[in-house]
């Protein structure tokens, strides 16, 4: 093997003198040990200093070491994504590199990992490397291949999918571009010429995108791989070779993104069409072979395609495979041909892929709906979302993020983006932006510039600013709005037609800019959904009246074709006919996406349950759609099948998101809510509560949780119970003013939350603090700690109704979702909601009219089984301090959603030995859809 290396590098050294190319030359000799999942590697790199500065230090990326332990940047990144697999992985599933030796020009050198990242190697040179000079870096090392459960790359039962598996020199562009493995598949590499010899057992096959020859010995296959001007060598090694080779007109494509429902001829024709399309918009692929691993698609799928039920067969087999392959093909095509720093400058490459996707669908499937054949199903075809065209999803998804104020600038570093934005929203916005720019500039300026950019930068390192300069050289129009606000900020486009005046032979349209970005807008004249007039208007700072000729249209509209992403389309049109309402009322079944031409009222069948009203059947009436609105109202009347009464609730809320990016406040809100349900047999309560609050910004959108200040005034009226032994008039009608502050940071390893409250009422005032801390230990066991303290500032009440509760709380503000809130025995009395004292056992002393403090602790012992221990201090006027304690077993299946508590020992003694032990078991069961959705979406946005 050493002779092969020396011969190879003798050839390289000779070629250096006769070639002007300064590619790095990388020779790798590898042996796969499939028994222990290791690669034994000897590697040599002819490294060229292509900079204008003298180098004293060289850096190598060693991304295989990212899987080594829980402290690597990769493990920490996955934790941010609420993925704890690598953090708690057993050693046998991890991966690492074991470096035996590194030498420079065949002389051993010292090396070290950088302080911040274990997967970056720093080598101090004994002799400085001058510009245009080169050195030979040699390394002998072993790579333990990790399980593919972490990033999809690695080992599975019968295959190895290898990416970033070898040492590679860091990129230099004025400075070293050092980056750790964050499962973003974005390592910036220098163009290199590869010569790889890979020995694998005879029962395996190797697939690559390189020129390949194969030899054999008694027990092994030896693959000789050659690639010039390459940046990323991705390999697949498997026992059952599921890769197909398609020899298209210009490229040989090897892929395991297969479809058993299409024959080879159909798939070859599709690939020829795809390649021809890409070549028309970009140009020729710079290599003869292209490897497309199905992992490429699975990590960046066509969202919305696989999320629909497969049994409905929403898309044809041809379309489904075509669009999947085109998505993966364009990703590999662009990333292998254009070298950009995707961690710092990803918007253009991402935008080009989305732009190509939109253009490809528009050309080949112009009538395709986003929901496919579901749009034809009776009962569903009436919904607006089923009638969206396939390309309409791009602006809709951006609008979804913008309305929630979770969008981020296109030029933000990719590792600072939320997963939702990095994988979907920013890619869509960038693609829409290129289409927007093309429509505004006309004359095929954008398509021609894209092709020129690709041609001039193929196999070169470049920046998005290069594309910007090419565009600006082809037009005199002001594009500062695009390359400025659209790319560099999260400012939202939002115009409205504030007034229309019909003149003798023309129409005066007054357009108002509701936001702080002055972008061009498209004005239309519409009749019967046909476009009779269209004009582009340069950006408007505040308000402008545009006079257009009459042309037979009866409506004027902005952004009718949805050519650019806009925050709100509901006020984008005006009828020229004199009508009382510009947008008539439309009653719609179930929630849908907005129709900008109607004021929509949605009605939805709903149900609830509590022990006193029984199963409650009703209908919800409101204006809430899939997209957020500033003002939302909802009325939810129910009929209680047990109480035989009408019950229900209503709510209104107005939210205002602040535009100032420097503000620490994200949004403020205010509203009114109310409800009426039964709290005991035959007894109802009615609540009415105006409220308001301020929500602060997160420091980073990747951070979870938040901070808020809230105030509300709750007015409660309860039916009088004439049969009650102890009458309590003060509990039948009362009002409470509440102000509080809450903080939460529910990371997957450490979860910290606390709330401070002040309540003021006619006969009492109290202050409370509720602090909760949850930790997953190194052994993946949960430690849960809660501290609660509450103190009356004054208390003139005469009953326990407003007192602090150690075990059972009265919930006098009716905020907790109790199924049987007044039950003293039976199944519903065993429901547990962590509140106030947080005890599970019923003790002698439950209420405190002076102060109460408690500590609730649980420690994991095996999977979801935990031991809990609680202590509390209960103090009432005239009574001695009561010390409470208990312990037991907690089955924490889904934290705060589904749990069961089995008391063991308390002030009562051994709970297990007392009569009716089953009645002492407590359970947590959350059926609140919002809480469940928030649990599922953690780490995404």
N, C-alpha and C positions, 0 to 999 in steps of 0.2 A: 504493500500500500504506500509505503514511504517513497518507493521508486516512482510510482504513478504520480504522486504529488510533486516530486522534484521535476519530473519530465513535463508535467503540465505547466509548472511555473517557469521552467526554462523557456517554454513556448511563449508564455505571457510576457516574460521579460524581453524576449527578442522582438515581440510584436509592439512593445511600447515604443521602441525606437523608430518604427516605420509607420506608426499610426498616429494621427492627430487626436483620436478619441481618448478621452480621459476617464472612461468608465472604470469603476472598481472591478477587479477580477476576483471571483469567489469560486474556490474549488472545495467541494465537500465530499468526503467519503464517509458513508453511513452504513451501519449494520443494525438491523432491527432484531432485537431479542424479544420475540412475541410471548415468551413464557413469563417474563417479568416486566413487559411493556416498557422497554428502554431502547433508546437510540444511542449507539456508541459512535461518536463523531470525531473525525479529524478534519480540521478546516484550515484553509489558508486564504488570506485576503490580501490582494495587492491594492493597497489604499492610496489614492491620489489626493494630494492637497490641491483642490481646485479653487481655493480661495486666494485672496491677495495678501493674506497675513501668514506669518510664521506660526506654526502650531507647536505647543509644548505638551498638549494633552489630547488624547484621543478618547472618544466615548463609543461604547458598543451597547446596543439594545439587546437585552437578554430576557425577552418576554416570557420565555418558558418558566422563569423563576417567579412569575406573578402568581402561580398557583401554590407556592411553597407553604404558606402559613396564613394565619388570620390577620397578620399585620401588614400584608402587602397592599399596595394601592388598589389592586384588582379586588381583593377581598373587601376592603373598605368601601369601594365603589358599589359592589354588589349589595352590601349592607344598606347603603343609601337607597338602593332599588328595592328594598324589602326582600332581598334574596339572601338567606343565611346559609345556603348549602355549603359554600366554600368555607365560611367562618367556622362551622361546626363539623366539617368533614373529617372522616377518619383518614389516617395517614395513607392508607392504601389507595385512596381515591385522589390524593393530591398529586401535583407534578412539581418538578424542580429541575435545575441543571446543576450538575456536579462538575466543576471545572478543575481539571487536573493540572493544566499548565497553559500559560499564555506567553508567547515570545514575540519579540520584534526583531525582524531580520535574523531569525534563528537564535536569538539571545534572550534567555528568560528575563521577564520583567515582573515587577510587583504590580498588582492591580487591587482595586477595591470597588465596592458598590458605593453609590452616592448616598449622602445622608438621608435624603428624603425617599429614595426609591431603591428597593432591593433588585429591581429588574433593569438597572442601568449600571454598566461597568465603566469605571474611570481608569485610564492608563496614563501614567506620567512618563513622557518620553525621555530617554537618557540624552538623546541628541534631537535638537529641534528639527521640525520638518518644514522646509522652506516651500513657498508657493511653487506649484508645478512638479515638485518632487514626489516620490512615492516610497512607501515602506511595505514590507511583508509582515502581516500579522498572522501568527499561527496559534491554533488553539486545539487542545485535546480535552474533550469533555463528554459527559453522559447526560442525556435528557430523559428523565422519567416522564412518560406521557400521562397527563391527568385524565380523569374521567371526563366524558363530554357533557356531564350533567351541569357544568358550571357555565360554559360559554358556547356549547354545541360543538366546539372543536376539542379533539382529544380522542380517547378510545371508547369504543362501545363493545358489544359482545363479539362481533365478527369484523370490525373495521377500525381503522385509524384515520381520522380526518385531521391533517396537520396544517397549521398555519402559524406563522411566527415561531417556528420551532428551532431556528438556528440563530447564531450570533450575527448581527448586522450592524455596520458602522452607522452612527448617528448622522443626521443630515446637518450640513452647515450652510447657512445663508446669512452672512454677517455675524451670526452667533450660532452656537450649537442648538439645534431643535431637539431638546430632550423631552421624551414623553413616556409615561408608564402605560402598561396595559390596563385599560379600563373597560374592556369588552366593547370597544367601539370600532374595532377593525379599521384603524385609521393611522397605522404607523407610517410616518414619512420616511421614505428610503431614497437613496441615491440610485440612479440607473447603474446596473451592474451586468457583467457577463458571467453566466453561471456554467460550471462544469461539475455535475453531481454524479457520483457513483453510489447507488443505493442497493444494498443487498438485503433481500427479504426471503423468508421461507418459501419453499416451492408451492405451498398451498395458498399463497396470497397473490394478489394482483396489485399493481401500482398504476394510478392514473394521474396524469399531469397535463399541463398545457405546453410542455416543452418537447423539442425534438427528442425522440426516444429510440434507443436500440437495446435489445435484451440478449443477454447470454445466460448460460446456466452452468452450475457445477452440480455435484452429487445431491446436495440438499437445498440449494438456494437458487433463486433467480437474481440476476444482477442487472439492474436498470442503469443505463448510461443516459443521462439527461443533459442536454445542451440548450442554453437560452441566452440570447444577446439582447441588450437593452431592456432588461427586466427589472421589476421592482419588488415583486411579491411572489414567492414560490409556494403555491398551495398544492398539497398532495393528498390523494386518497389512496389508502391501502386497505384491501378487503379480501375476504375469502370468496364471497359470492359476488362476482363483479356485476353490478347493476348499472354500469355506465354504457350509454350508447354513443356511437360516433356518427355524426351527420356531416357529410362532405357537401357543404353548400358551394355556391359559385365561387366564393372568394375565401372562405374560412372553413377550417375543419373544427367543428364544435363537438366536444366530448362532455356529456352531461348525464347525471342521474336524476334530473328533474323530469321524471317520466310520466307518461299517461298510457295506461294499458288499453284505454278505449279508442286510441288513435293508432293507425298503422304507420310504419316508417315513412311511406311516401307522403302521407298527409303532413306529418311533422316536418319532413324535409322541405316541403313547399312553404309551410308557415315560416320556417327559419329563413328561407331564401327571401321571403317577403319582408321579414323583419330586418335582415341585413341590408337589403336594398333601401329600405326606408331610412335606416340609420345613416347609411352612406350618403343618401341624398341630403340629409340635414347636417351631417358632420363631415364625413370623409372616410377613407379606407382605414381599416383596423391595421395597426403597425406590425402585427405578428400573423403567422400562418395558422396557429392553433389557439384555441380558447377553451379553457376548462370552466364549466359552470356546475358547481356543486349545489345540490338542493339546499344545503345549509345557507347559501347566499340568499335564497328566496325566503327560507323559514325565518331568518333574522330580520328581513325587511320585506314582508309580504305586501300584496295588494290589499290594503285594509278595506273591509266591506265585502270582499269577495268570499272569504271563507267564514265570515261571521254569520252568514245566512244559513238557514237549515238545509243540509245537503239532501234530505229526503224530498224536498220540494223541487230539486234539480233546477235552481233559478237560472243557471247559465248552461249553454251548450258546451259539450266537451271540447269543441274546437276553440270557442272563445276563452274558456277557462284556461286551457293549456297555453293558448296564444298569449294571453295577457300576463300570465305568470312568467312564462319564458321571456317575454319582452321586458318585464321588470328586472329580472335577474340579468338578462343580456345587456341592457343599457348600463346597469351598475358596473358590471365587469368591464365593458367596453370603455366607458369613461375613465374608470379608476386605473385601468392598465395603460391608457394612452396619455392621460393628462396628469401631471404630477403637481399637486397642490398640497398645502398644509391644511388638511381637512379639520384639524382640531382648532385652528385659528381662522380659517378662511374657507368655509364649506358651502356657503350659500349658492355660489354659482354652479358648482358641480351638482349639488342637490337640485337646484332649480332647473338645470338642463335636463336632468332625468325626468322630473315631473312634467316639464314642457314637452319633451318627446313623448311621454305617455299620453298626454292630452291630445297632441297632434295625431298620434297613431290611432287612437280610438276615434277621433273626429273623422279621419280619412277612411278607416276600415269598418267602423261600427257606429255610424253617426246617430242611429236611432236607439242605441243600446241604453237601457235604463239602469240606474244604480242598483235596483233590486231585481234586475233580470225579468224572468217570467212571472215573478210574484206580482209584478205590476198589472198582470192580466187576470189575476184571480178575483172572482166576484167577492165583494165585501172588503177587499183590500185596495182595489184599484181606485177607490174614491179618495184615498189618503194622498196628500201632497207628496209625502216622502217616497211613495211608490212610483210616482210619475217623474221623479228627478232623473235627468239624463246622467249617464255614467260620469261625465266630466263635471257635473254640477256639485259633486261631493267636495271638490277642491276648495271652492270659496265657502261652502257651507261649514266645513270642518274648521277653517280659519275663523269664520264668524262665531262658531261655538266657543273657541278659545278666547277670542277678543271680547265677547260679551261677558265671559267669566273673569276677564282681566288676568288671564294666565298666559297670554302670549308674550313673546320675547323678541328682541331685535334680531334681524337676520345675520348681522355681523358679530353677534355675541359668540364667544368661544363655545365650541360644541360641548365641552365638558362642564359648562355652566348651565346648559339648557336642561330643562326637565325632560324626562324620557318622552313624554307626549309631544313636546315641541321638537326635540331632536329627531325623532322617528317619523313624525307625521306633519305637524302644523307648519314648521319652518320650511320644510320641503315643499309643501303645498303652496305656501305664500310666495316662495321664491319662483316656483313654476308659473303661478298666476301672474306674478310681477313681470316675467318675460313676455307672457301673452299680452298683458296690459301695455307694456312698452311697444310691442309690435303693432298693436291696434292704433296706438296714438301716433307713432312715427310714420306708419304706412311705408310704401315703396320697398317692402321686403328688407328694410334696414336690419331688423333683428335677425332674421334667418341668414342673411348674407354675412352678418358679423359673427354669428355663431360658427358658421362654416370657416370663415377666415381665422377666427380664434383657434379653432381645432387644428387647422392646417399649419398655422404658424407655431403652435405650441405642442404638437404631438411629440411625445417622449422628451419633453422639456419641463423644467420646473417653472411655474408661472403663478400669477396672482389674479384675483378678480379685478384688480385695478387695470390690468392689461385689457380685459374685455371692456371695461368702462372707457378707456382711452380710444379704443377702436370705434365704439358707438358714437362718442362725442365728435370724432373726426368726420362722421357721415351725416351730421345734422346741425342745423343752426338753432334748433329748438332748445329751450331751457330744460335741462333734465336734472337740475339740482334737487327737485322734489323726489326723484327716484333714487339717485345714488346718495342722496342725503337722508331725508326723513324716512322714506320707504324702507331703505336698507338698514339704516343706522339707528332707528328708533322703533318704538311700538305705537307711534301715533296712528290713530285710526281715521280712515277716510269716512266722512259722513256729511252728505249734502242733502238739502231738502228744497222742494219747490214751495216757496212761501206764498206766492201770488201769481195768478194768471189773468191777464187783461186782453180781451179780444178787440183788436183794432179793425180798421176797414178791410185791409187786405193782408193783415199780418197778426201775429200773436206775440205779446210781450210776456216773457217768462222771467219771473224774479227768482233767482237761485241764491240760497243762503248756505254758507259754510258753517256747520255746527261744531266743528272741531278745530284743531290747530295745525293741520297739514293742508297745504295749498297744492292739491294735485289736480290734473286735468280730468274733466268729466265728459261723459257722452250724453247728449240730449237727443231725445227721440220724439217723433210724432207717430202715434199708434192708432190703428182702427181695426177692430176685430182681430186683435193679436198680430196684425201684419204691420211691418215697419214701413211707413211712408216717408219718413224724414229722419235723418241722422246727422248730427254735427258734433265735433269735438270742441269743447270750450276749454281754453287754458285755465290753470288753477285760479280760484277765487279766494281772496283772503277773508272777506266777510260777506258781502252781499253784492249782487250784480243783476241787472235786468238785461236779458238778451231778447232781441226782436227777431223772430223767424217768420218766413212767409207761410201763409195758409196753404195747406196741400191736401185737404180732404180728410185729415185726421181728426179724431174727437177726444184724444187724450194726449197729454205730453208726459214724458217719463224720463227719469235719469237712470242710467245704468240698466236699461231694460234687458240687455243680453247678459248681464252679470259678467262683464269683461274685466272687472277689477274688484278686489275685495272691499266691501263696504260694511260698516257696522250695523246700519239700520236701513232696510229697504222699504219700510212701511210708509214713509212720508216722501217717497220718491216720485209720486205721480199726481196729476190733477186732471180731472175731467173738464172739458171745455163746455159741457152742458151745465146749466145752472141746477144744482142739486142741493138738497138740505144737508146731506152727508156725503162727503167725498168717498168714504169707504163704508158701504152698507154692512149691517150686521149679518154674520153667517154663523149658524149653529152647527157644530161639528162633533161627531162621536169620537171619543178618545183623543188623546193629545197627539199633535201632529206638528210639522214644521209650519212656519208662518206663510200665509198667502198675503202679500203686501196690498192686495186690492180689496181686502175685507177686514172689518173688525170681527175677530173670531171669538166665539164663546164655546168652550169645550165642555161636554158633559161626559162623565165617566162613571160607570157602575163601581161602587165601593162597598166595602164591608168592614166591620170591626166587631170586637167582642169584649164584653165585660159581664160579670156574673149577674148583675142586676138588670141590665137591659137585654141580656142574651145576645144572640146573633143580631147584629144591626146591619140592615141592608139599606143602601142609599145611593145617592148620585152626587157627584162632585161637579159643581159649576164654577168655571174660572177661565182666566185668560192665559194661564201658564202654558208655554210651548216647550219644545225641545231646547230652544235657545233662550238664554236669560233675557229678562226684560227689567227695566227700571221699576216699573209699577206692576205689581201682581196682586190679584184678588182671588179669593176662593170661598165658596159657600158650600158646605157639606151637610145637607140634611139627611138623617137616617130614620128608619123605623125600627124600634126595638121589638123584636119578636117575643120577648119575655115580658117586658114592661108594658107593651101595647101602647107606647107613646112615641111621639116625634122627639128626637134628640138631634144633636149635631154641633157643628162649629163653623166659625167663619174667621177669615184673616185677611188683612191687607198689609202690604209692605211696599215701601219705596226705598230703593237703594240708589245711591249716587257714588260712582267711582271717580276719584279725583284724578285729574289729568296731569297735575304737576308731578313729574318723575322724582323730584327732590323731596316731596312731601313724605313724612313718615306714616301718614294715614293712607290706607288703601281705599277704604270706603266708609261712608256712614249710612245709617238706615233708620227709618222710623215707621211705625205702623200701629194698627189696632187689631186685637184678636179677641175672640170670645168663644165660649162653649157652654153646652148644657147637656149633662148626662146624669144618670142616677149613681149616687154614691152608697146607697143602701136600698133595701127593698122598699119600693114605693116612695123614696125620697130622692129628690133631684137637687143638683146645685147649678148655679149659673155664674159664669165668670166673665168679666169684661176687663181688658187690660190694654191701655196704650203703652207703647214701649219705644225705645230708641237705643242706638248703640254706635260705637265707633270701632272699626276693625283696623288694626295696624298692619303695615306691610311686613312681610317676611324679609329677612336680610337677603336671602337667595330663594329663588323659586324652587330650587331642589330641597330646601328645608321643608320639613313637615311641621304642622301645628300652626300656632299663631298667638296673637295677643288681642284682647278686646276689652272695652269698657261698655257696660250696659246699664240701662236704667229702665224700670217699669213700675207701673202703678196698677196693682191688682185689686179689683173690687169683686168680692164673693158674696153671693146670697145662697143660703142653703135652706131647703125645706125644713120646717120645724117638726120634730119627732114627738108626737104627743105621748107615745108609750115609753119614752126614755125615763129610766129611774132617776137619774141625775140630770135635771134640766140645765142647759148651758146656753143662755140667750146670746152671750158674747160670741159664740161660735156660729151663729146663724147668719149674721150680717157683719162684715168687716172689710176694711181696706188696708192694704200694705204697700208702702213705697219701698222699692228695693234698688240699691245701686251696688255694682260690683265690678271686679276686675278679674279676668281669667287669663291664664297662660297655659299653653300646652306645647310640648315637643315630643310627640309619640314615636321616637325612633324605635326600630325593631329590637335593638339591644338594650338601650336605656330609654325609658318612657317617663317623662316628668310632666306633671300637670298640677296646677294649683289654682284655687279660686278664693277670693276674699269678698265677703258680702256684708252689707249693712242694711238692716231692715228697720223701718220706722212705721209704727202703727199708733192708733189712738191710746192703747193701753200698754204697749210695750215697745221696746227697741232692743235689738240684739246685733251682735257682730259675730261672724263666723269665718274660719279658715279651714279649707279642705285641701290637703296636700297628698298627692299620690305619686309613688315612684315604683317603677317596675324594671327589673334587671334580668337579663338572660346571662347566666354564669358561663364560664368557659366550658363547662360540661353540658351546656344546653339545658340547664335547669332554671326554672323561673323563681326569682325572689320578688315578692310583691309587698310593698310597704305603704301604709296609709296612716296619716295623722290628721285627726279632726279635733278642732276645739271651737266651742261656742260659748258666748257669755252674754247674759242679759245686761244691758246698760240701765234699763229700768223695766219693771214688770209689775203691773197692777192687775193682771188677770187672776181669775179665781179658780181656774180648772187646769187640767194637763193639756188642753187642746193645742196651745201654742208653745208648749215646753219642748225642750230637746228630748229626743228619744234615743235610748241606748240600743234597743232591739227593734221595736215597732215605732214607726213615726206616723204622725197623723197626715203629713203631706197637705197641710192646710191651704197651700197655694195651688193644689191640683196640677202639679207639673209632672209627676211620676206616673208611669204607665202601669198602674196596678190593675190586675184583672178582677180582684175582689177586695177593694181597699178597706172595707169595714168588717171583714170576716175575722172572727177570733178563733175559729177552728176550721178544720177541713182543708182540702187541697189548696184552695186559693189563699188561705192564710199563710201557706208555706212559701209563697213567692217572695224572693229576696231581691231587693234593689239596694246597692251600696249607698247609704245615706246616713248622715249624722253619726251616731255611735258605731254603726256598722257591725253590731253583734248579730249572731245567728240564733243563739239560745235565748229562750224566754227566762229572764231572771227576776228575782224578787223586786229589785228596784229598777224601773225602766225609765222614768221621766225625771228631768232636772229642771227646776224653775230658777236656778241661779247660774250654774255653769256645768259644762260637760266636756271632758277630753277623753280621747280614745286613740289607741294604737292598734292597727290591724295588720298582721304580718302573715304571709304564707310563703312556704319554701317548697320548691319542686323536689320530688323524690324519684319519680319515674314518669317520663313522658308527660301526660296531662294530670297525673296524680300529685297532689301537694298536701302538705300539712299546714294548717292555719292555727295561729295563736293570736288571741285578742286580749288586750287589757284596757280597762276604762276607769275613769273617775267621775262619779256622779255626785253633784252637790246641789241640794235644795235648801231653802231657808228653814232654819230650825232643825235640820237633820244633820247627823254626822256625815262625814265624807264616806261614800260607799265605793269600795274597790271591787271591780268586776273583772272576771277573767274567764276564758274558755279556750278550748282547742278542739281540733277535729280534722277530718279529711276533706279536701276539696278536689273535685274532679273538674278541671278547667279545660273543657273541650275547645271552646272558642271564647277567648277572653272578653268578658262583659257582654257576651251574646248568648252562650249556652254553658251553664255551670251547675254543679250539684254540690251541696255541703252536707256532710255527715258529722254531727256533733259527737264528741267523745267524752270530754270532761269539762266541767264548769263549776261555778259557785253552787250549782245544784248537786254536785257530785258526779258520779259516772252516769252520763246521759244514756249510754247503751243498756244499762240495767234497769231503767225506769219504764213504767208501763207506756204503751202506745209509742214506742220509739219511732215508728215510721212517720208519725205526725210531727216529729222534731226535725226531720230532714227538710232542708231548704233548697230552692232551685232558682236559677236565673234563666229566663227565656225572653230574648228580645225579638220581637216581630216587627220592629220599626224598620221599614225598607231603607230609609235614609241612612240609618246607622250601619246597616249591613253593606250598603253601597260604599260608604266612606271607608269601611274596613277593607273592602276588596280593592279600591282604587289607590290605596296607599302606595307611595313611591312612583306614581305615574305623573301626576301633576298636582 
